[in-house]
């Protein structure tokens, strides 16, 4: 049953399907109030020159930010975007009603001063900008690059205890050091005879024979000529490899997910990630929690790639590659023509035949390439769009399971019989974004998903929800549930939000996200349908590193319906009739995709 709550006399209601907790606790209608969402505490530290304000009051009240009146929307929301000077500054939010009553809250914003150049005459070595910043394992031939910031214009060097001392460093031009002077850099190439474990580097800055400074690095380095390279066995659920060490709020850019038991070659480490040698031309990074180091004498994984066989089974085509070991792999969806490319690392071809049975229906051709001496590529040309694939080992045989397009009998019911996984973003203790009115993203998305569930069921689709109002499993469990359900499509519903240092009035609109090229048409179709209900354009974003978009097993799309941080978008999301329209348009986008990429006849 749907409940509604009243934000104020003129507030828009939000109906929460099967919800037991009202995310807002409004006062009685007409009562002046001030509820602040951002800043979230009385004292806030920020490094940005601007800060976003989000609050709400009675819709008929007036609101002021530092004495300047700002618009109060029909929902009661008001927002702002203020300048933040360096140091400590105060900010006051005030609301007033027609009777002259007023309420206010005051906040302190702390913005640290930016880093400055060190003085020339006072000799100092700073920890700021010191590199490396993480502990390192290095192998023979690796180049150790070091850097520190200190007093400009002097002589710098560094020592590696028990290895070498007095390694020269040079001062970088300010144009190569972020505009700073006094940044010194040096390097050292690891020799076969170098062996040391967990030692800091010692940096020296010399002004004269009698006047010098030294400082030890926080990071420690290790040279393991007798232990590297060595073998690691992947462990845990859905272990993965990263392309590099870069990261953001979604984590590092992922090369792909593998499975426990796969063996890889480790030839270094930075911080908590092992460096993996995939081939002579490719390196990846493995989080240490997903790796079990095997004894140093363990043989390095390598295999001849043997025969390729392909059979059809149910709604899948299955391609098998004979190997001698469980090697690392990655896959890529190519389009125009549609090809599934699977790279196997540490494999050398001994493929002398490719056997394809007539039971395969979706495979046009199978070929292979030896990309490098130890990188083998399997190319599976498809006669249909990408509808999902999975890769796993059966013993040491690599099996690629490729889903064929769904078959529909009627243009009027293309979703009939399909199993569609629907994910309401966030949930439980994870509120997601918070609107200026105080509404939680998790409640809005759950409500939209309930509408979407009803729409899809009316079209005779089978719907699998990843969570409910009261049960919000972690992402890993959501993924397991979807895979166990054999879902054929996945849509994850979210609400967007500006960051704390972004102008909330400048960012609004709908966006859709996909990870793999083969699924971009799904994101396009849903985006196109969402625009039809008047939402502003924010864009279609590819290569998105969200964990649910990383699933290769089914076409998937993440929908950021609108910006909760934007008051006008928030009012749309607070309108149950509009949330119903969102659900209908998402379903229409799914229909468009299936109609264009499914089959209206049996093979």
RODO-2510 file (C-alpha; in nm, 4 decimals, decimal comma):
residues 603
     n   res          X          Y          Z
     1     x     0,0000     0,0000     0,0000
     2     x     0,1226     0,3513    -0,0835
     3     x     0,1621     0,6108     0,1895
     4     x     0,2020     0,9797     0,1284
     5     x     0,3493     1,2449     0,3450
     6     x     0,2886     1,6185     0,3306
     7     x     0,5948     1,8340     0,3135
     8     x     0,3858     2,1507     0,3748
     9     x     0,0681     2,3169     0,2456
    10     x     0,2173     2,3332    -0,1044
    11     x     0,4689     2,0473    -0,0930
    12     x     0,4636     1,7728    -0,3470
    13     x     0,3912     1,4300    -0,2017
    14     x     0,6148     1,1259    -0,2319
    15     x     0,4365     0,7904    -0,2171
    16     x     0,6552     0,5156    -0,0783
    17     x     0,5477     0,1645    -0,1741
    18     x     0,5494    -0,0677     0,1269
    19     x     0,7658     0,1791     0,3203
    20     x     0,7653     0,1696     0,6981
    21     x     0,9911     0,4721     0,7503
    22     x     0,9027     0,8253     0,6428
    23     x     1,2316     0,9852     0,5311
    24     x     1,0997     1,3287     0,6298
    25     x     0,9541     1,4445     0,9575
    26     x     0,7795     1,7720     0,8618
    27     x     0,6210     2,0040     1,1144
    28     x     0,2513     2,0820     1,1109
    29     x     0,1391     2,2749     0,7995
    30     x     0,2104     2,6438     0,8253
    31     x     0,4750     2,6096     1,0950
    32     x     0,8002     2,7848     1,0076
    33     x     1,0960     2,5467     1,0019
    34     x     1,4489     2,5241     0,8696
    35     x     1,5960     2,1887     0,7742
    36     x     1,9529     2,1883     0,6367
    37     x     2,0916     1,8981     0,4324
    38     x     2,4196     2,0577     0,3271
    39     x     2,6361     2,1520     0,5144
    40     x     2,5794     1,8280     0,7006
    41     x     2,7480     1,9544     1,0200
    42     x     2,8069     2,2860     1,1943
    43     x     3,1746     2,2903     1,0959
    44     x     3,2830     2,1781     0,7508
    45     x     3,6288     2,1447     0,6014
    46     x     3,6574     2,1953     0,2272
    47     x     3,9452     2,2381    -0,0172
    48     x     3,7290     2,4024    -0,2821
    49     x     3,6738     2,7726    -0,3415
    50     x     3,2969     2,7117    -0,3652
    51     x     3,0436     2,5184    -0,1597
    52     x     2,6909     2,3963    -0,2309
    53     x     2,4018     2,4747     0,0049
    54     x     2,0861     2,2588     0,0250
    55     x     1,8012     2,3237     0,2687
    56     x     1,4239     2,3547     0,2915
    57     x     1,1589     2,5527     0,4742
    58     x     0,7897     2,6324     0,4547
    59     x     0,7188     2,7093     0,0852
    60     x     0,5633     3,0494     0,1612
    61     x     0,8660     3,1600     0,3668
    62     x     1,1595     3,3669     0,2468
    63     x     1,5125     3,2277     0,2656
    64     x     1,8441     3,4094     0,2934
    65     x     2,2037     3,2890     0,2542
    66     x     2,4425     3,5279     0,4251
    67     x     2,1712     3,7944     0,4136
    68     x     2,1014     3,7550     0,0412
    69     x     1,7551     3,6309    -0,0502
    70     x     1,7368     3,3118    -0,2534
    71     x     1,4451     3,1451    -0,4254
    72     x     1,2233     2,9085    -0,2268
    73     x     1,0644     2,6501    -0,4557
    74     x     0,7139     2,5074    -0,4260
    75     x     0,8613     2,2054    -0,2504
    76     x     1,0115     2,4301     0,0146
    77     x     1,3616     2,3649    -0,1151
    78     x     1,6206     2,6367    -0,1487
    79     x     1,9802     2,6006    -0,2626
    80     x     2,2914     2,8093    -0,3016
    81     x     2,6485     2,8127    -0,4246
    82     x     2,8799     3,0338    -0,2197
    83     x     3,2398     3,1464    -0,2351
    84     x     3,4651     3,0059     0,0364
    85     x     3,7682     3,2166     0,1305
    86     x     4,0884     3,0639     0,2635
    87     x     4,0819     3,0145     0,6393
    88     x     3,7746     3,0060     0,8632
    89     x     3,4563     3,1778     0,7512
    90     x     3,0994     3,1798     0,8769
    91     x     2,7831     3,1246     0,6776
    92     x     2,4294     3,1901     0,8000
    93     x     2,1022     3,0503     0,6669
    94     x     1,7887     3,2407     0,7665
    95     x     1,4201     3,1840     0,6925
    96     x     1,1351     3,4268     0,7641
    97     x     0,7579     3,4059     0,7324
    98     x     0,4983     3,6740     0,6674
    99     x     0,4362     3,7169     1,0402
   100     x     0,7924     3,8273     1,0936
   101     x     0,8997     3,5056     1,2629
   102     x     1,2483     3,3878     1,1723
   103     x     1,4844     3,0964     1,2238
   104     x     1,8531     3,0759     1,1489
   105     x     2,1517     2,8440     1,1606
   106     x     2,5152     2,9388     1,1420
   107     x     2,7994     2,7266     1,0024
   108     x     3,1771     2,7498     0,9957
   109     x     3,3600     2,6654     0,6734
   110     x     3,7299     2,5810     0,6970
   111     x     3,9379     2,6036     0,3816
   112     x     4,3082     2,5251     0,4306
   113     x     4,5632     2,7488     0,2656
   114     x     4,7152     2,6008    -0,0484
   115     x     5,0646     2,4575    -0,0375
   116     x     5,3396     2,7149    -0,0825
   117     x     5,7011     2,7108    -0,1929
   118     x     5,9535     2,6438     0,0786
   119     x     6,1900     2,9336     0,1591
   120     x     6,5304     2,9252    -0,0072
   121     x     6,7393     3,0156     0,2959
   122     x     6,5736     2,7911     0,5549
   123     x     6,6714     2,4372     0,4609
   124     x     6,3742     2,1989     0,4758
   125     x     6,2549     1,8714     0,3241
   126     x     5,8751     1,8358     0,3202
   127     x     5,6658     1,5200     0,3262
   128     x     5,4279     1,6863     0,0800
   129     x     5,4617     1,5543    -0,2748
   130     x     5,7125     1,2900    -0,1603
   131     x     5,7195     0,9925    -0,3947
   132     x     5,6792     0,7055    -0,3893
   133     x     5,3909     0,7449    -0,1466
   134     x     5,3187     0,3708    -0,1249
   135     x     5,5355     0,0742    -0,0333
   136     x     5,6946    -0,0895    -0,3378
   137     x     5,8132    -0,4316    -0,4474
   138     x     6,0463    -0,3965    -0,7443
   139     x     6,2114    -0,6523    -0,9699
   140     x     6,5415    -0,6482    -1,1567
   141     x     6,5328    -0,3869    -1,4307
   142     x     6,2546    -0,1816    -1,2719
   143     x     6,3136     0,1910    -1,2425
   144     x     6,2586     0,3449    -0,8996
   145     x     6,1487     0,7072    -0,9422
   146     x     6,1634     0,9364    -0,6401
   147     x     6,0655     1,2930    -0,5668
   148     x     6,0418     1,5360    -0,2794
   149     x     5,9635     1,9039    -0,2231
   150     x     6,1967     2,1227    -0,0233
   151     x     6,3986     2,4422    -0,0251
   152     x     6,4818     2,5426    -0,3838
   153     x     6,8252     2,5963    -0,5287
   154     x     7,0344     2,3400    -0,3397
   155     x     7,1984     2,0013    -0,3951
   156     x     6,9764     1,6928    -0,3474
   157     x     7,0421     1,3195    -0,3394
   158     x     6,8912     1,0026    -0,1953
   159     x     7,0104     0,6757    -0,0421
   160     x     6,8707     0,3245    -0,0561
   161     x     7,0062     0,1694     0,2650
   162     x     7,2224    -0,1401     0,2071
   163     x     7,2022    -0,0850    -0,1692
   164     x     7,3470     0,2489    -0,2818
   165     x     7,4067     0,5962    -0,1412
   166     x     7,4407     0,9445    -0,2860
   167     x     7,2137     0,8912    -0,5888
   168     x     7,1825     1,2349    -0,7502
   169     x     6,8579     1,4232    -0,7861
   170     x     6,7827     1,7341    -0,9941
   171     x     6,5442     2,0212    -0,9358
   172     x     6,2490     2,0237    -1,1748
   173     x     6,1400     2,3402    -1,3561
   174     x     5,8266     2,4853    -1,1974
   175     x     5,6394     2,4100    -1,5207
   176     x     5,6987     2,0379    -1,4576
   177     x     5,6242     2,0499    -1,0860
   178     x     5,2756     2,1953    -1,0621
   179     x     5,4064     2,5495    -1,0483
   180     x     5,6238     2,4834    -0,7412
   181     x     5,9955     2,5436    -0,7046
   182     x     6,2171     2,3186    -0,4955
   183     x     6,0805     1,9877    -0,6314
   184     x     6,3643     1,7394    -0,6766
   185     x     6,3486     1,4132    -0,8742
   186     x     6,5779     1,1156    -0,9174
   187     x     6,5753     0,7561    -1,0331
   188     x     6,7507     0,4260    -0,9798
   189     x     6,7441     0,1092    -1,1914
   190     x     6,7296    -0,2101    -0,9879
   191     x     7,0298    -0,4384    -1,0469
   192     x     7,0288    -0,8217    -1,0322
   193     x     7,2465    -0,8129    -0,7202
   194     x     7,0222    -0,5720    -0,5271
   195     x     6,8357    -0,7296    -0,2389
   196     x     6,6632    -0,5393     0,0385
   197     x     6,3351    -0,5638     0,2273
   198     x     6,1105    -0,2900     0,3676
   199     x     6,3584    -0,0029     0,3896
   200     x     6,2775     0,3684     0,3651
   201     x     6,4628     0,5943     0,1269
   202     x     6,6778     0,8641     0,2829
   203     x     6,6570     1,2045     0,1149
   204     x     6,9340     1,4627     0,1572
   205     x     6,9326     1,8331     0,0839
   206     x     7,2717     2,0065     0,1125
   207     x     7,3361     2,3767     0,1457
   208     x     7,7016     2,3522     0,2424
   209     x     7,9479     2,1101     0,3993
   210     x     7,8278     2,2172     0,7441
   211     x     7,4604     2,2627     0,6689
   212     x     7,2390     1,9835     0,5318
   213     x     6,9049     1,8174     0,6048
   214     x     6,7850     1,4614     0,5656
   215     x     6,4464     1,2929     0,5837
   216     x     6,3256     0,9334     0,5633
   217     x     6,0381     0,8450     0,3340
   218     x     5,7185     0,7030     0,4805
   219     x     5,7073     0,4534     0,1940
   220     x     5,9308     0,1454     0,2125
   221     x     6,0840    -0,0426    -0,0773
   222     x     6,1829    -0,4034    -0,1336
   223     x     6,3965    -0,5642    -0,4033
   224     x     6,3316    -0,9390    -0,4421
   225     x     6,5637    -1,0810    -0,7101
   226     x     6,5188    -1,4351    -0,5762
   227     x     6,1414    -1,4157    -0,5214
   228     x     6,0142    -1,2278    -0,8256
   229     x     5,8480    -1,3164    -1,0461
   230     x     5,6255    -1,5521    -0,8511
   231     x     5,2795    -1,7008    -0,8827
   232     x     4,9570    -1,5866    -0,7186
   233     x     4,6286    -1,7735    -0,7190
   234     x     4,3139    -1,5652    -0,7366
   235     x     4,0717    -1,6004    -0,4489
   236     x     3,7404    -1,4602    -0,3276
   237     x     3,4176    -1,3883    -0,5113
   238     x     3,4548    -1,2202    -0,8489
   239     x     3,8246    -1,1271    -0,8244
   240     x     3,9269    -0,8680    -1,0794
   241     x     4,2224    -0,7019    -1,2473
   242     x     4,2671    -0,3262    -1,2882
   243     x     4,4232    -0,1629    -1,5922
   244     x     4,6264     0,0729    -1,3767
   245     x     4,6661     0,2292    -1,0334
   246     x     4,4354     0,5240    -1,0953
   247     x     4,1118     0,5395    -0,9009
   248     x     3,8019     0,7470    -0,8331
   249     x     3,4800     0,6975    -0,6355
   250     x     3,4018     0,3923    -0,8505
   251     x     3,7446     0,2370    -0,7996
   252     x     4,0099     0,1658    -1,0595
   253     x     3,9349     0,1030    -1,4266
   254     x     3,8784    -0,2705    -1,4468
   255     x     4,0277    -0,4936    -1,7129
   256     x     3,7795    -0,7629    -1,6160
   257     x     3,6510    -1,0075    -1,3583
   258     x     3,7976    -1,3560    -1,3320
   259     x     3,7328    -1,6528    -1,1021
   260     x     3,9001    -1,8099    -0,8030
   261     x     4,1713    -2,0566    -0,8975
   262     x     4,3148    -1,8614    -1,1913
   263     x     4,6926    -1,8229    -1,1628
   264     x     4,8851    -1,5105    -1,2558
   265     x     5,2479    -1,3956    -1,2562
   266     x     5,3350    -1,1317    -0,9936
   267     x     5,6433    -0,9194    -1,0644
   268     x     5,5955    -0,6239    -0,8311
   269     x     5,3675    -0,4426    -0,5916
   270     x     5,2566    -0,0853    -0,5242
   271     x     5,0730    -0,0258    -0,2002
   272     x     4,8013    -0,2899    -0,1735
   273     x     4,8011    -0,3940    -0,5396
   274     x     5,0192    -0,6575    -0,6998
   275     x     5,1628    -0,5905    -1,0429
   276     x     5,0621    -0,8721    -1,2777
   277     x     5,2553    -0,9604    -1,5910
   278     x     4,9858    -1,0741    -1,8354
   279     x     5,2044    -1,0827    -2,1449
   280     x     5,5225    -0,9303    -2,2784
   281     x     5,3172    -0,6259    -2,3794
   282     x     5,0618    -0,5970    -2,1017
   283     x     5,0555    -0,5362    -1,7262
   284     x     4,7577    -0,5288    -1,4881
   285     x     4,7025    -0,4778    -1,1150
   286     x     4,5505    -0,7186    -0,8643
   287     x     4,4193    -0,6135    -0,5179
   288     x     4,6055    -0,8116    -0,2524
   289     x     4,2825    -0,9297    -0,0867
   290     x     4,2084    -1,1282    -0,4037
   291     x     4,5505    -1,2950    -0,4216
   292     x     4,7105    -1,5907    -0,2499
   293     x     5,0873    -1,5929    -0,3044
   294     x     5,2165    -1,9405    -0,3823
   295     x     5,5664    -2,0602    -0,2839
   296     x     5,8496    -1,8918    -0,4793
   297     x     5,9416    -2,2172    -0,6524
   298     x     5,5918    -2,2618    -0,8028
   299     x     5,6205    -2,2896    -1,1849
   300     x     5,4979    -1,9840    -1,3731
   301     x     5,1612    -2,0429    -1,5424
   302     x     5,1816    -2,1056    -1,9163
   303     x     4,9976    -2,3249    -2,1595
   304     x     4,9623    -2,4317    -2,5175
   305     x     4,6217    -2,3397    -2,6559
   306     x     4,4743    -2,6539    -2,8065
   307     x     4,1611    -2,7427    -2,9981
   308     x     3,8539    -2,5196    -3,0152
   309     x     3,5077    -2,6742    -3,0101
   310     x     3,1648    -2,5090    -3,0299
   311     x     2,8251    -2,6575    -2,9514
   312     x     2,4724    -2,5247    -2,9027
   313     x     2,2755    -2,5892    -2,5858
   314     x     1,9351    -2,4394    -2,5111
   315     x     1,9525    -2,0631    -2,5653
   316     x     2,3334    -2,0562    -2,5620
   317     x     2,6287    -2,1349    -2,7851
   318     x     2,9303    -2,2647    -2,5942
   319     x     3,2876    -2,2336    -2,7223
   320     x     3,5578    -2,4369    -2,5460
   321     x     3,9343    -2,3888    -2,5630
   322     x     4,1670    -2,6632    -2,4377
   323     x     4,4425    -2,5389    -2,2052
   324     x     4,6873    -2,6952    -1,9588
   325     x     4,6405    -2,4373    -1,6806
   326     x     4,3823    -2,1886    -1,5558
   327     x     4,5235    -1,8731    -1,7140
   328     x     4,4013    -1,5153    -1,6870
   329     x     4,1645    -1,3905    -1,9566
   330     x     3,9718    -1,0841    -2,0638
   331     x     3,6963    -1,0208    -2,3161
   332     x     3,5887    -0,7373    -2,5415
   333     x     3,2697    -0,6800    -2,7353
   334     x     3,3372    -0,5588    -3,0884
   335     x     3,0592    -0,4244    -3,3082
   336     x     3,0050    -0,3821    -3,6827
   337     x     3,0554    -0,6724    -3,7220
   338     x     2,9595    -0,8216    -3,3860
   339     x     3,2549    -1,0183    -3,2554
   340     x     3,3411    -1,1454    -2,9093
   341     x     3,7186    -1,1259    -2,8597
   342     x     3,8643    -1,3292    -2,5722
   343     x     4,2324    -1,2855    -2,4815
   344     x     4,4099    -1,5619    -2,2891
   345     x     4,7354    -1,4527    -2,1225
   346     x     5,0284    -1,6904    -2,1003
   347     x     4,9015    -1,9053    -2,3880
   348     x     5,0767    -1,9998    -2,7114
   349     x     4,8866    -2,1514    -2,9985
   350     x     4,8828    -2,5183    -3,0728
   351     x     4,5360    -2,4907    -3,2241
   352     x     4,5247    -2,7233    -3,5226
   353     x     4,1497    -2,7560    -3,5619
   354     x     3,8278    -2,5755    -3,4835
   355     x     3,5213    -2,7969    -3,4572
   356     x     3,1766    -2,6336    -3,4718
   357     x     2,8629    -2,8429    -3,4471
   358     x     2,5433    -2,7628    -3,6364
   359     x     2,3677    -2,7104    -3,3048
   360     x     2,5368    -2,3692    -3,2790
   361     x     2,2921    -2,1091    -3,4074
   362     x     2,4454    -1,7711    -3,3289
   363     x     2,8072    -1,8196    -3,4380
   364     x     2,9151    -1,7044    -3,7820
   365     x     3,2809    -1,8031    -3,7571
   366     x     3,5623    -1,8745    -3,5093
   367     x     3,9261    -1,7765    -3,5632
   368     x     4,2316    -1,7147    -3,3452
   369     x     4,5375    -1,4883    -3,3412
   370     x     4,8715    -1,5026    -3,1611
   371     x     4,8904    -1,1373    -3,0584
   372     x     5,2269    -1,1726    -2,8837
   373     x     5,4351    -1,4733    -2,7908
   374     x     5,2234    -1,5244    -2,4783
   375     x     4,8888    -1,3623    -2,5632
   376     x     4,6367    -1,5753    -2,7513
   377     x     4,3182    -1,4196    -2,8892
   378     x     4,0001    -1,6066    -2,9714
   379     x     3,7655    -1,4270    -3,2137
   380     x     3,4037    -1,5437    -3,2202
   381     x     3,2018    -1,3748    -3,4965
   382     x     2,8304    -1,3609    -3,4159
   383     x     2,5314    -1,3374    -3,6484
   384     x     2,3371    -1,1386    -3,3871
   385     x     2,3888    -0,8455    -3,1466
   386     x     2,5591    -0,9026    -2,8117
   387     x     2,3119    -1,0466    -2,5606
   388     x     2,5592    -1,1502    -2,2958
   389     x     2,8359    -1,3974    -2,2326
   390     x     3,0124    -1,5602    -1,9415
   391     x     3,3580    -1,7167    -1,9181
   392     x     3,4640    -1,9851    -1,6727
   393     x     3,6869    -2,2886    -1,6382
   394     x     3,5833    -2,6504    -1,6324
   395     x     3,9069    -2,8054    -1,5110
   396     x     4,1598    -2,6380    -1,7403
   397     x     3,9183    -2,6010    -2,0329
   398     x     3,8089    -2,2420    -2,0879
   399     x     3,4378    -2,2234    -2,1698
   400     x     3,2764    -1,9167    -2,3253
   401     x     2,8972    -1,9275    -2,2958
   402     x     2,7265    -1,6905    -2,5416
   403     x     2,3580    -1,6071    -2,5059
   404     x     2,1490    -1,5945    -2,8203
   405     x     1,8913    -1,3173    -2,8665
   406     x     1,5500    -1,3794    -2,7110
   407     x     1,2732    -1,4944    -2,9423
   408     x     0,9429    -1,3081    -2,9403
   409     x     0,6308    -1,4035    -3,1278
   410     x     0,4370    -1,0752    -3,1212
   411     x     0,5394    -0,7197    -3,1910
   412     x     0,2846    -0,6163    -2,9262
   413     x     0,4493    -0,8117    -2,6455
   414     x     0,8215    -0,8253    -2,7085
   415     x     0,8963    -0,8422    -2,3342
   416     x     0,6641    -1,1366    -2,2725
   417     x     0,8524    -1,4201    -2,1071
   418     x     1,1768    -1,2247    -2,0638
   419     x     1,3376    -1,2176    -1,7203
   420     x     1,4385    -0,8622    -1,6334
   421     x     1,6474    -0,7739    -1,3288
   422     x     1,5560    -0,4354    -1,1792
   423     x     1,7844    -0,2709    -0,9252
   424     x     1,6727     0,0145    -0,7014
   425     x     1,9932     0,2058    -0,6303
   426     x     2,1241     0,2182    -0,2726
   427     x     1,9046     0,0990     0,0160
   428     x     1,9280     0,0153     0,3847
   429     x     2,1861     0,2334     0,5591
   430     x     2,3045     0,3627     0,2209
   431     x     2,0724     0,6564     0,1565
   432     x     2,2411     0,7665    -0,1645
   433     x     2,1903     1,1285    -0,2637
   434     x     1,9738     1,3560    -0,0469
   435     x     1,7522     1,6268    -0,1929
   436     x     1,7209     1,9714    -0,0413
   437     x     1,3820     1,8647     0,1015
   438     x     1,5521     1,5755     0,2794
   439     x     1,4208     1,3010     0,0533
   440     x     1,6555     1,0028     0,0166
   441     x     1,7590     0,8632    -0,3195
   442     x     1,7002     0,5102    -0,1901
   443     x     1,3288     0,5880    -0,1335
   444     x     1,2767     0,7556    -0,4701
   445     x     1,4471     0,4742    -0,6610
   446     x     1,2543     0,2061    -0,4740
   447     x     0,9286     0,3780    -0,5579
   448     x     1,0184     0,4092    -0,9268
   449     x     1,1222     0,0443    -0,9317
   450     x     0,7875    -0,0623    -0,7839
   451     x     0,6127     0,1264    -1,0624
   452     x     0,8483    -0,0306    -1,3163
   453     x     0,7827    -0,3756    -1,1740
   454     x     0,4086    -0,3291    -1,2303
   455     x     0,4576    -0,1960    -1,5832
   456     x     0,6834    -0,4853    -1,6835
   457     x     0,4564    -0,7473    -1,5305
   458     x     0,1656    -0,5990    -1,7239
   459     x     0,3719    -0,6692    -2,0353
   460     x     0,4099    -1,0340    -1,9232
   461     x     0,7780    -1,0006    -1,8296
   462     x     0,9283    -1,1827    -1,5334
   463     x     1,0754    -0,9294    -1,2888
   464     x     1,3568    -0,9915    -1,0427
   465     x     1,4126    -0,7162    -0,7851
   466     x     1,7593    -0,6922    -0,6347
   467     x     1,6252    -0,5390    -0,3132
   468     x     1,3065    -0,4372    -0,1349
   469     x     1,2126    -0,1534     0,1000
   470     x     1,3344    -0,3506     0,3999
   471     x     1,5960    -0,5857     0,2544
   472     x     1,8988    -0,4232     0,0894
   473     x     2,1696    -0,6851     0,0275
   474     x     2,5226    -0,5737    -0,0639
   475     x     2,6126    -0,5423    -0,4306
   476     x     2,7830    -0,8827    -0,4462
   477     x     2,4683    -1,0574    -0,3272
   478     x     2,2570    -0,8586    -0,5716
   479     x     2,4804    -0,9777    -0,8539
   480     x     2,4588    -1,3387    -0,7416
   481     x     2,0810    -1,3168    -0,7277
   482     x     2,0602    -1,1755    -1,0802
   483     x     2,2919    -1,4392    -1,2215
   484     x     2,1049    -1,7177    -1,0433
   485     x     1,7788    -1,5891    -1,1917
   486     x     1,9254    -1,6140    -1,5445
   487     x     1,8059    -1,2587    -1,6116
   488     x     1,8261    -1,1459    -1,9745
   489     x     1,8273    -0,7704    -1,9112
   490     x     1,9325    -0,5469    -1,6211
   491     x     1,8317    -0,1907    -1,5417
   492     x     1,9620    -0,0077    -1,2328
   493     x     1,7644     0,3016    -1,1283
   494     x     1,9340     0,5953    -0,9533
   495     x     1,9025     0,9695    -0,8893
   496     x     2,1948     1,1955    -0,9678
   497     x     2,3459     1,4668    -0,7502
   498     x     2,5929     1,7515    -0,7831
   499     x     2,9041     1,7373    -0,5714
   500     x     2,9609     1,9663    -0,2748
   501     x     3,1702     2,1978    -0,4938
   502     x     2,9248     2,2118    -0,7878
   503     x     2,6483     2,4598    -0,8616
   504     x     2,3182     2,2745    -0,8071
   505     x     2,1310     2,4973    -1,0518
   506     x     2,3705     2,4184    -1,3371
   507     x     2,3398     2,0402    -1,3237
   508     x     2,0128     1,8677    -1,4040
   509     x     1,8580     1,6160    -1,6383
   510     x     1,8625     1,2473    -1,7232
   511     x     2,1598     1,0308    -1,8157
   512     x     2,2172     0,6647    -1,8939
   513     x     2,5370     0,4630    -1,8481
   514     x     2,6899     0,1520    -2,0010
   515     x     3,0252    -0,0219    -1,9738
   516     x     3,0578    -0,2357    -2,2873
   517     x     3,0225    -0,1263    -2,6495
   518     x     2,7760    -0,4048    -2,7246
   519     x     2,5264    -0,2578    -2,4789
   520     x     2,5372     0,1049    -2,5865
   521     x     2,2166     0,0659    -2,7902
   522     x     2,0255    -0,0202    -2,4722
   523     x     2,1509     0,2979    -2,3053
   524     x     2,0603     0,4981    -2,6175
   525     x     1,7072     0,3569    -2,6345
   526     x     1,6275     0,4196    -2,2674
   527     x     1,7780     0,7700    -2,2847
   528     x     1,5731     0,8581    -2,5921
   529     x     1,2493     0,7489    -2,4246
   530     x     1,3281     0,9384    -2,1036
   531     x     1,3770     1,2625    -2,2958
   532     x     1,0220     1,2328    -2,4261
   533     x     0,8780     1,3260    -2,0836
   534     x     1,0554     1,6601    -2,0727
   535     x     1,3721     1,5815    -1,8810
   536     x     1,6784     1,7836    -1,9716
   537     x     1,9707     1,6167    -2,1465
   538     x     2,2725     1,5218    -1,9387
   539     x     2,4020     1,2535    -2,1751
   540     x     2,4758     0,8898    -2,2529
   541     x     2,7989     0,7829    -2,0847
   542     x     3,0013     0,4815    -2,1961
   543     x     3,2865     0,2931    -2,0330
   544     x     3,1162     0,3455    -1,6956
   545     x     3,2997     0,1638    -1,4168
   546     x     2,9978     0,0928    -1,1944
   547     x     3,0057    -0,2674    -1,0709
   548     x     2,6619    -0,3602    -1,2084
   549     x     2,7606    -0,2262    -1,5504
   550     x     3,0597    -0,4612    -1,5399
   551     x     2,8367    -0,7650    -1,5905
   552     x     2,8963    -0,9241    -1,9297
   553     x     2,6218    -1,1846    -1,8792
   554     x     2,3344    -0,9603    -1,9918
   555     x     2,2740    -0,6228    -2,1584
   556     x     2,2557    -0,3668    -1,8797
   557     x     2,2001     0,0031    -1,8271
   558     x     2,2159     0,2381    -1,5305
   559     x     1,9620     0,5215    -1,5398
   560     x     2,0276     0,8429    -1,3473
   561     x     1,6704     0,9652    -1,3684
   562     x     1,7281     1,3277    -1,2639
   563     x     1,9274     1,5375    -1,0157
   564     x     1,8013     1,5369    -0,6582
   565     x     2,0392     1,8268    -0,5945
   566     x     1,8530     2,0435    -0,8473
   567     x     1,5302     2,1844    -0,6965
   568     x     1,3325     2,1629    -1,0212
   569     x     1,4435     1,8060    -1,0904
   570     x     1,3738     1,7200    -0,7265
   571     x     1,0137     1,8398    -0,7591
   572     x     0,9683     1,6098    -1,0570
   573     x     1,1049     1,3177    -0,8577
   574     x     0,8736     1,4027    -0,5676
   575     x     0,5715     1,3776    -0,7990
   576     x     0,4339     1,0224    -0,7996
   577     x     0,2649     1,0723    -1,1362
   578     x     0,6008     1,1705    -1,2840
   579     x     0,7710     0,8713    -1,1237
   580     x     0,5092     0,6560    -1,2961
   581     x     0,6025     0,8215    -1,6278
   582     x     0,9705     0,7475    -1,5612
   583     x     0,8876     0,3806    -1,5090
   584     x     0,6792     0,3682    -1,8264
   585     x     0,9558     0,5281    -2,0326
   586     x     1,2232     0,2941    -1,8979
   587     x     1,0007     0,0023    -1,9945
   588     x     0,9451     0,1583    -2,3377
   589     x     1,3228     0,1842    -2,3829
   590     x     1,3632    -0,1836    -2,2957
   591     x     1,0904    -0,2690    -2,5457
   592     x     1,2594    -0,0652    -2,8165
   593     x     1,5872    -0,2449    -2,7553
   594     x     1,4356    -0,5928    -2,7596
   595     x     1,2281    -0,5168    -3,0682
   596     x     1,5367    -0,4018    -3,2587
   597     x     1,7775    -0,6671    -3,1318
   598     x     1,5653    -0,9700    -3,0521
   599     x     1,4280    -1,2267    -3,2944
   600     x     1,0706    -1,2361    -3,4184
   601     x     1,1109    -1,5877    -3,5454
   602     x     1,2657    -1,9090    -3,4259
   603     x     1,5965    -2,0312    -3,5690
***
